[in-house]
Amino acid sequence: MARTVMVLVGPAGSGKTSLAAAYSKWLREGGLEAGVANFDPAVEALPYEPCFDVRRHVDAREVARKYGLGPNGALVKSLEMASGKLGDLVAEIDENCPRDYVIVDTPGQMEVFLFRGISWRLVEALQRLGTVYALFVIDGSVIERPEDYGFLLLVASTVSLRLGVEAAPVINKADLLPGEWYTGDLTRDYGRLSRALRESRTLYAEMLRELLRSLLKYSKRIEVPRVSAVRGEGLEDLHRLVLEMGCGCGDLS
């Protein structure tokens, strides 16, 4: 089968790195070849053995010492340096990472990565290796109001537009969700979410409601999983999502 590359994007603390470790382990236990490519030059420790580690080429701590920069400045400078050698870096991923699944773990500071050209350039370069998708990892513990959920769905959609590949939200830390909550599927949730936003009676909620209604015109129906990387729960549903993203045969949920 063709190689599948999954780029994990999400806010700091959403559990991208833990999810990368848990999902790659689950895939290998199922008899598939899977590995994780670390693209965070500032990470100090990893819960997995990477098949590629950008720190071998650019280490944010060394960059900080060399240029006298703080943590954020060092990360920005490191990503700029990595951007200049993407061809070589992706070639190394191709050579050293498994042939079935490669999970790309991106920097914890999502905005530093996503708002700069390296994000779409990296995805464009990774497409030489196989089919590329993006998974927007949502921290379930921060979903306290309908507005929170609506905002995160909008961000997930902008990630897809920014990177130029199909993307889907994944709710991590599902064990921390405040009771029964939304599935993460905009098509199924819109009615309930729209009513909740209308009842909020705020300009912010009304704006979200209108934007989400527009998204319905372009969204693909996907059952978005709730997972817990720490507990190893929901990974089968996550894998079903990945298969569905690559299937032209309609909904698989």
Secondary structure, DSSP 8 states (H G I E B T S, - for coil): ---EEEEEE--TTS-HHHHHHHHHHHHHHTT--EEEEE--TT----SS--SEEGGGT--HHHHHHHHT--HHHHHHHHHHHHHTTHHHHHHHHHHHS-SSEEEEE--S-HHHHHTSTHHHHHHHHHTTTSEEEEEEEEEGGG--SHHHHHHHHHHHHHHHHHHTS-EEEEEE-GGGSSSS---S-HHHHHHHHHHHHHHH--HHHHHHHHHHHHHTTT-------B-BTTTTBSHHHHHHHHHHHT-SS----
